[in-house]
Amino acid sequence: MLRTLGAALAAALTLTGPATSAGAVQPPTVQPPAVAAATPTPGATPTPGPTLTCPPALPVSGRVSGATMTSLTITYSLILFPPCGYDAPMLVTLFASREDATAWRDPVAEAVSGPERSGDVTIDGLTPGTDYWFRFSDTHGTRDPYLIGGPGRTLSTCAASATIDNQWYGGFIATVTVRNTGTEPMQGWLVKWRWSGDERIQTIWGGVAEVTGQDVAVHNASWNGTLAPGASTSFGLYATSSATPAAITPVCGR
């Protein structure tokens, strides 16, 4: 009887007694729900934004609005804002020829504008009676690719006038007078004009001519280049032409 009771008690302890580490019953482990990793779609490309289109207008305009013997004044206006245009101040650069201005080559002078989007820039230290071309850039070095302004001409210390002395069918003779209108002696002079037709210089005296197409430039001879204030000199020419021009309009400089 006792043996049977002990066997039953041992069986009960085996089923309900303290658990050993080897026989412990572990509660079920609850795993968090799996989160699917975001994987890029092969071959997907970002959607491009809108393309900036600038209006068909010059971003900056300018013109020569004033001149003295040693300065030019450029009036400018900034028409468009960045990125299609510019912000003030602007840099105005002068060149001695249109070819130099086109290539941004050999600048001769420059000046910076004020903070206004429209205004004037005066550039000093120039040569009297000389043509200049101008271009714009901003102060960060961005050059305007469109506008080439000019020529603007500084006032001259000399004046030139021409008369046609004699004419006949197929030719004429003319005299050009050069006068120093300044207050200082003039060391050398240069007179230019443009023919209106098929005129061609055959002989010239009192000057040295350089002709390019219809453009004529005559500078002083070795003996008549220095003119005191108020003094004058002259040169003459014989030219052939199918029709004598109504007038010759020379411009004097140095």
C-alpha positions as CSV (number, residue, x, y, z in Angstrom):
1,M,0.0,0.0,0.0
2,L,2.7,2.4,1.0
3,R,4.8,1.4,-2.0
4,T,1.9,2.1,-4.3
5,L,1.2,5.6,-2.7
6,G,4.9,6.5,-3.0
7,A,5.0,5.5,-6.7
8,A,2.0,7.7,-7.4
9,L,3.5,10.7,-5.5
10,A,6.7,10.4,-7.4
11,A,4.8,10.4,-10.7
12,A,2.9,13.4,-9.7
13,L,6.1,15.3,-8.7
14,T,7.6,14.4,-12.1
15,L,4.6,15.9,-13.9
16,T,4.1,19.1,-11.7
17,G,7.4,19.7,-9.8
18,P,9.9,22.5,-10.4
19,A,11.3,22.5,-13.9
20,T,15.0,22.0,-14.4
21,S,17.0,24.0,-17.0
22,A,17.2,20.9,-19.1
23,G,13.5,20.3,-19.1
24,A,12.1,23.8,-18.9
25,V,9.2,24.7,-21.1
26,Q,9.9,28.0,-22.9
27,P,7.0,30.2,-23.8
28,P,6.5,30.7,-27.5
29,T,8.6,33.5,-29.0
30,V,6.5,36.2,-30.7
31,Q,8.3,37.6,-33.8
32,P,7.5,41.1,-34.9
33,P,5.9,41.4,-38.3
34,A,8.5,41.5,-41.1
35,V,8.9,44.8,-42.8
36,A,9.6,44.5,-46.5
37,A,12.8,46.4,-47.5
38,A,12.2,49.1,-50.2
39,T,14.1,48.1,-53.2
40,P,14.5,50.4,-56.2
41,T,12.7,49.5,-59.4
42,P,15.3,48.6,-61.9
43,G,15.6,51.1,-64.8
44,A,13.5,53.8,-63.1
45,T,14.6,57.4,-63.9
46,P,13.7,60.6,-62.0
47,T,11.1,62.8,-63.6
48,P,12.8,65.9,-65.1
49,G,11.7,69.3,-64.0
50,P,10.5,72.0,-66.4
51,T,13.1,73.5,-68.8
52,L,13.9,77.2,-68.3
53,T,13.2,79.2,-71.4
54,C,14.5,82.8,-71.6
55,P,12.6,85.3,-73.6
56,P,14.1,86.4,-77.0
57,A,15.3,89.8,-75.7
58,L,18.7,91.3,-75.1
59,P,19.5,91.1,-71.4
60,V,21.3,94.5,-71.4
61,S,21.1,97.4,-73.7
62,G,23.5,100.4,-74.1
63,R,24.4,103.4,-76.3
64,V,26.9,106.2,-76.3
65,S,25.1,109.2,-74.9
66,G,28.0,111.7,-74.4
67,A,31.5,112.5,-75.3
68,T,34.4,114.8,-74.5
69,M,37.9,114.9,-75.9
70,T,39.0,112.3,-73.3
71,S,35.8,110.5,-72.2
72,L,32.8,108.6,-73.4
73,T,29.5,108.2,-71.5
74,I,27.6,104.9,-72.0
75,T,23.9,104.8,-71.0
76,Y,22.8,101.3,-70.0
77,S,19.7,99.4,-69.0
78,L,19.5,95.9,-67.5
79,I,16.4,94.4,-69.1
80,L,16.3,90.9,-67.7
81,F,17.1,89.4,-64.3
82,P,19.2,86.3,-63.6
83,P,19.4,83.6,-64.8
84,C,18.3,85.1,-68.1
85,G,20.0,88.5,-67.4
86,Y,22.2,90.3,-65.0
87,D,22.2,92.2,-61.7
88,A,24.0,95.5,-61.3
89,P,26.8,96.6,-61.1
90,M,28.0,96.0,-64.6
91,L,31.5,96.4,-66.1
92,V,31.8,98.4,-69.3
93,T,34.9,97.6,-71.4
94,L,36.1,99.7,-74.4
95,F,38.0,98.4,-77.4
96,A,39.8,100.1,-80.3
97,S,38.1,98.2,-83.0
98,R,35.0,96.1,-83.6
99,E,37.3,93.1,-84.3
100,D,38.9,93.4,-80.9
101,A,35.5,93.9,-79.3
102,T,34.1,90.8,-81.0
103,A,37.0,88.7,-79.7
104,W,37.2,90.4,-76.3
105,R,40.8,91.2,-77.2
106,D,43.1,94.0,-76.1
107,P,40.7,96.2,-74.0
108,V,41.8,99.8,-73.7
109,A,39.7,101.0,-70.8
110,E,36.9,100.0,-68.5
111,A,34.6,101.3,-65.7
112,V,32.0,99.9,-63.3
113,S,28.4,101.1,-63.1
114,G,26.5,102.0,-60.0
115,P,24.0,99.7,-58.3
116,E,21.1,101.0,-60.4
117,R,19.6,98.8,-63.1
118,S,19.6,101.8,-65.5
119,G,22.1,104.6,-65.5
120,D,25.2,106.1,-67.0
121,V,28.9,105.0,-67.0
122,T,31.6,107.5,-67.9
123,I,35.0,106.2,-69.0
124,D,37.9,108.7,-68.8
125,G,41.5,108.7,-70.0
126,L,40.7,108.2,-73.7
127,T,42.4,109.6,-76.8
128,P,40.8,112.6,-78.5
129,G,39.2,112.0,-81.9
130,T,39.2,108.2,-81.6
131,D,36.5,105.6,-82.2
132,Y,35.7,103.0,-79.5
133,W,33.5,100.0,-79.2
134,F,32.0,98.8,-75.9
135,R,30.8,95.5,-74.3
136,F,29.2,94.5,-71.0
137,S,30.1,91.9,-68.4
138,D,29.0,91.5,-64.8
139,T,31.5,91.8,-61.9
140,H,31.6,88.0,-61.5
141,G,33.3,87.7,-64.9
142,T,30.2,86.6,-67.0
143,R,30.5,88.3,-70.4
144,D,27.4,89.3,-72.3
145,P,27.6,87.4,-75.6
146,Y,25.2,89.6,-77.6
147,L,25.7,93.4,-77.5
148,I,28.7,95.0,-79.3
149,G,28.1,98.8,-79.1
150,G,29.7,101.6,-81.0
151,P,31.6,103.2,-82.5
152,G,31.6,106.0,-80.0
153,R,34.0,108.8,-80.9
154,T,35.7,111.2,-78.5
155,L,35.7,114.8,-79.5
156,S,38.7,115.9,-81.5
157,T,41.2,118.7,-81.0
158,C,41.2,119.2,-84.8
159,A,38.6,119.8,-87.5
160,A,38.7,118.9,-91.2
161,S,36.9,120.3,-94.2
162,A,37.1,119.5,-97.9
163,T,36.4,121.4,-101.2
164,I,36.3,120.0,-104.7
165,D,38.4,122.4,-106.7
166,N,38.0,121.1,-110.2
167,Q,36.1,118.3,-111.9
168,W,35.6,116.8,-115.3
169,Y,34.1,113.6,-116.8
170,G,36.0,110.8,-115.1
171,G,37.9,112.7,-112.4
172,F,38.3,115.6,-110.0
173,I,40.7,117.4,-107.7
174,A,40.0,118.2,-104.1
175,T,41.7,120.0,-101.2
176,V,41.3,119.0,-97.5
177,T,42.1,121.5,-94.7
178,V,43.1,120.4,-91.2
179,R,42.9,122.8,-88.3
180,N,44.0,122.5,-84.7
181,T,41.0,123.6,-82.6
182,G,42.5,122.7,-79.3
183,T,44.5,124.7,-76.8
184,E,47.7,122.5,-77.0
185,P,50.0,121.8,-79.9
186,M,48.9,118.9,-82.0
187,Q,51.5,116.2,-82.8
188,G,50.2,114.4,-85.8
189,W,46.7,114.2,-87.3
190,L,44.6,111.6,-89.1
191,V,41.6,112.4,-91.5
192,K,39.1,109.7,-92.5
193,W,36.1,109.5,-94.9
194,R,34.2,107.0,-96.9
195,W,33.6,107.3,-100.7
196,S,30.0,107.1,-101.9
197,G,30.7,105.5,-105.2
198,D,33.6,104.2,-107.3
199,E,36.1,107.0,-106.5
200,R,39.8,106.0,-106.5
201,I,42.7,108.2,-105.4
202,Q,45.4,108.4,-108.1
203,T,47.7,111.0,-106.6
204,I,47.9,112.7,-103.2
205,W,50.2,115.5,-101.9
206,G,50.7,116.8,-98.4
207,G,49.6,113.6,-96.8
208,V,49.9,109.8,-96.9
209,A,46.8,107.8,-97.8
210,E,45.7,104.3,-96.8
211,V,42.7,103.0,-98.7
212,T,40.6,99.9,-97.8
213,G,37.7,99.5,-100.2
214,Q,35.7,102.7,-99.9
215,D,37.3,103.8,-96.6
216,V,40.1,106.4,-96.9
217,A,42.5,107.4,-94.1
218,V,45.1,110.1,-94.7
219,H,47.7,111.0,-92.0
220,N,50.2,113.9,-92.0
221,A,53.4,114.0,-94.0
222,S,56.7,114.3,-92.2
223,W,56.7,118.1,-92.4
224,N,53.1,119.1,-91.6
225,G,52.1,117.0,-88.6
226,T,52.7,119.5,-85.8
227,L,50.1,122.2,-85.6
228,A,50.0,125.0,-83.0
229,P,46.6,126.0,-81.5
230,G,44.6,127.7,-84.2
231,A,47.0,126.7,-87.0
232,S,46.0,124.7,-90.1
233,T,47.5,122.8,-93.0
234,S,46.1,121.1,-96.1
235,F,46.6,118.2,-98.5
236,G,45.3,117.7,-102.0
237,L,44.3,114.7,-104.1
238,Y,43.4,113.7,-107.6
239,A,40.8,111.0,-108.0
240,T,39.1,109.2,-110.8
241,S,35.4,108.5,-110.7
242,S,32.4,107.8,-113.0
243,A,30.6,110.6,-111.2
244,T,32.1,113.4,-109.0
245,P,30.8,113.2,-105.4
246,A,28.5,116.0,-104.2
247,A,30.8,116.4,-101.2
248,I,33.6,114.9,-99.2
249,T,32.9,114.8,-95.4
250,P,36.2,114.2,-93.6
251,V,36.5,113.5,-89.9
252,C,39.7,114.6,-88.1
253,G,41.5,112.8,-85.3
254,R,44.9,111.5,-84.4
